[in-house]
Amino acid sequence: MAKLLVEKLQTLEGHRDAVYALTNDKNSTAFYSSGGDGMVVKWELGKEDGDLLVKVPNSVYALAYSSGFLAIGHNYDGIHWVDVATKKEIKNIHLGDAAIFDIKIKDNFIYVAMGSGELVVISILDFSIKFRKYYSNQRIRKIFFHKDLIYLGSSDNQIKILDKNLNLIKNWDAHLNTVTGLAIYEDTLISVGRDARIKFWSISENYTLLHEIPAHLYAINELSLSPNKKYFATCSIDKTIKIWDTKKMSLLKVIDKQRSAGHGTSINKIFWENDHQIVSSSDDRTLSVWSIQPVEK
């Protein structure tokens, strides 16, 4: 069985508070971070220094990039739409005083997961609010698209599925605490939560639970599937990143401070820059870039 060799390539510093939000430009090596300091920073793989794009007064939990523009989830204010090249704000869309936990962009619409339990949909063309509806009396924490369906993870412990018209077509109690991450591999929905568990659900069998893993010591903050879907990564309040074999649903590698010079505090976000590199962010105010390479025995 293949094992993984993990190497830290970079430690990126400059934030003055915990880093809660990450997103990347899938067509380049650029990625973006923000957090408790309200600073939104552009980074390039291989470069040590970041470029400050804007600074907002409150913390940021969510970012999304699309075609040269960045949607910034400014807590207790709304969405800032920023031109990355000019560093100019194009529009500030006020959504009330609820925190924003996730942003996704699809088909000229911005989808916003609100701490109020609302899903808000905004047109990129004129920045008008096209739709907003409560799907929970607690926070919506995650938005995930697959084909014509929208999956929501929420703090009422549920996964909710919406059709393309945003009608709720299924919901169930999936975890013992907040659902914080979602991904799909073939016929399997993978979910993670603040109960520190990974769960695997059969899509063709009406989301029957196939398998679950007590994966971390404390809450899982994020789940990210590699572009080739061979691996997925989880990160946790327990200060570790774990790399998993997607098909076998098995643990391949633990990245922590002792073994890999990892983060010393809660790891809040991760994403795969490509099939062999991960970027992570932490309460320790830093970002790390990791090389993940298979080594055949």
Solvent accessible surface area in square Angstrom, and as a share of the most:
residue,aa,sasa,rsa
1,M,139,0.62
2,A,26,0.20
3,K,109,0.46
4,L,8,0.04
5,L,107,0.53
6,V,23,0.13
7,E,101,0.45
8,K,66,0.28
9,L,77,0.38
10,Q,17,0.07
11,T,53,0.31
12,L,1,0.00
13,E,122,0.55
14,G,48,0.46
15,H,11,0.05
16,R,165,0.60
17,D,58,0.30
18,A,7,0.06
19,V,0,0.00
20,Y,65,0.25
21,A,1,0.00
22,L,20,0.10
23,T,21,0.12
24,N,21,0.11
25,D,18,0.10
26,K,178,0.75
27,N,148,0.76
28,S,51,0.33
29,T,68,0.39
30,A,4,0.03
31,F,0,0.00
32,Y,3,0.01
33,S,0,0.00
34,S,0,0.00
35,G,0,0.00
36,G,24,0.23
37,D,20,0.10
38,G,0,0.00
39,M,20,0.09
40,V,0,0.00
41,V,8,0.05
42,K,51,0.21
43,W,5,0.02
44,E,49,0.22
45,L,35,0.18
46,G,65,0.62
47,K,125,0.53
48,E,103,0.46
49,D,123,0.64
50,G,33,0.31
51,D,62,0.32
52,L,81,0.40
53,L,10,0.05
54,V,29,0.17
55,K,117,0.49
56,V,9,0.05
57,P,117,0.74
58,N,59,0.30
59,S,24,0.15
60,V,0,0.00
61,Y,59,0.23
62,A,6,0.04
63,L,12,0.06
64,A,8,0.06
65,Y,48,0.18
66,S,30,0.19
67,S,100,0.65
68,G,25,0.24
69,F,62,0.26
70,L,0,0.00
71,A,0,0.00
72,I,0,0.00
73,G,0,0.00
74,H,5,0.02
75,N,0,0.00
76,Y,124,0.47
77,D,26,0.13
78,G,1,0.01
79,I,0,0.00
80,H,14,0.06
81,W,8,0.03
82,V,2,0.01
83,D,28,0.14
84,V,14,0.08
85,A,95,0.74
86,T,75,0.44
87,K,82,0.35
88,K,132,0.56
89,E,84,0.38
90,I,88,0.44
91,K,89,0.38
92,N,42,0.22
93,I,10,0.05
94,H,124,0.56
95,L,7,0.03
96,G,47,0.46
97,D,115,0.59
98,A,22,0.17
99,A,13,0.10
100,I,0,0.00
101,F,21,0.09
102,D,13,0.07
103,I,4,0.02
104,K,64,0.27
105,I,40,0.20
106,K,73,0.31
107,D,108,0.56
108,N,81,0.41
109,F,70,0.29
110,I,0,0.00
111,Y,27,0.10
112,V,0,0.00
113,A,0,0.00
114,M,1,0.00
115,G,19,0.18
116,S,36,0.23
117,G,0,0.00
118,E,14,0.06
119,L,0,0.00
120,V,0,0.00
121,V,7,0.04
122,I,0,0.00
123,S,4,0.03
124,I,31,0.16
125,L,139,0.69
126,D,86,0.44
127,F,36,0.15
128,S,41,0.27
129,I,68,0.35
130,K,114,0.49
131,F,57,0.24
132,R,98,0.36
133,K,92,0.39
134,Y,137,0.52
135,Y,21,0.08
136,S,13,0.08
137,N,136,0.70
138,Q,83,0.37
139,R,116,0.42
140,I,0,0.00
141,R,50,0.18
142,K,22,0.09
143,I,1,0.00
144,F,44,0.18
145,F,44,0.18
146,H,49,0.22
147,K,162,0.69
148,D,95,0.49
149,L,48,0.24
150,I,8,0.04
151,Y,1,0.00
152,L,0,0.00
153,G,0,0.00
154,S,0,0.00
155,S,18,0.12
156,D,33,0.17
157,N,45,0.23
158,Q,32,0.14
159,I,0,0.00
160,K,6,0.03
161,I,2,0.01
162,L,0,0.00
163,D,33,0.17
164,K,147,0.62
165,N,103,0.53
166,L,21,0.10
167,N,76,0.39
168,L,78,0.39
169,I,96,0.49
170,K,51,0.22
171,N,65,0.33
172,W,36,0.13
173,D,104,0.54
174,A,2,0.01
175,H,6,0.03
176,L,143,0.71
177,N,65,0.33
178,T,7,0.04
179,V,0,0.00
180,T,4,0.02
181,G,1,0.01
182,L,10,0.05
183,A,5,0.04
184,I,5,0.03
185,Y,37,0.14
186,E,131,0.59
187,D,61,0.32
188,T,18,0.10
189,L,0,0.00
190,I,1,0.01
191,S,0,0.00
192,V,0,0.00
193,G,0,0.00
194,R,89,0.33
195,D,29,0.15
196,A,11,0.09
197,R,74,0.27
198,I,0,0.00
199,K,21,0.09
200,F,2,0.01
201,W,15,0.05
202,S,5,0.03
203,I,43,0.22
204,S,88,0.57
205,E,102,0.46
206,N,105,0.54
207,Y,23,0.09
208,T,69,0.40
209,L,70,0.35
210,L,88,0.44
211,H,79,0.35
212,E,62,0.28
213,I,25,0.13
214,P,95,0.60
215,A,5,0.04
216,H,15,0.07
217,L,147,0.73
218,Y,132,0.50
219,A,10,0.08
220,I,0,0.00
221,N,23,0.12
222,E,14,0.06
223,L,11,0.06
224,S,16,0.11
225,L,37,0.18
226,S,1,0.01
227,P,81,0.51
228,N,73,0.38
229,K,86,0.36
230,K,103,0.44
231,Y,5,0.02
232,F,0,0.00
233,A,0,0.00
234,T,0,0.00
235,C,0,0.00
236,S,0,0.00
237,I,64,0.33
238,D,18,0.09
239,K,98,0.42
240,T,19,0.11
241,I,1,0.00
242,K,31,0.13
243,I,0,0.00
244,W,8,0.03
245,D,20,0.11
246,T,4,0.02
247,K,153,0.65
248,K,126,0.53
249,M,50,0.22
250,S,39,0.25
251,L,77,0.38
252,L,33,0.16
253,K,67,0.29
254,V,27,0.15
255,I,2,0.01
256,D,18,0.09
257,K,131,0.55
258,Q,173,0.77
259,R,166,0.61
260,S,22,0.14
261,A,62,0.48
262,G,7,0.07
263,H,6,0.03
264,G,25,0.24
265,T,53,0.31
266,S,14,0.09
267,I,1,0.01
268,N,16,0.08
269,K,40,0.17
270,I,7,0.04
271,F,23,0.10
272,W,15,0.05
273,E,25,0.11
274,N,59,0.30
275,D,38,0.20
276,H,66,0.30
277,Q,38,0.17
278,I,0,0.00
279,V,0,0.00
280,S,0,0.00
281,S,0,0.00
282,S,0,0.00
283,D,58,0.30
284,D,46,0.24
285,R,125,0.46
286,T,22,0.13
287,L,0,0.00
288,S,1,0.01
289,V,1,0.00
290,W,0,0.00
291,S,13,0.08
292,I,0,0.00
293,Q,76,0.34
294,P,49,0.31
295,V,71,0.41
296,E,131,0.59
297,K,183,0.78
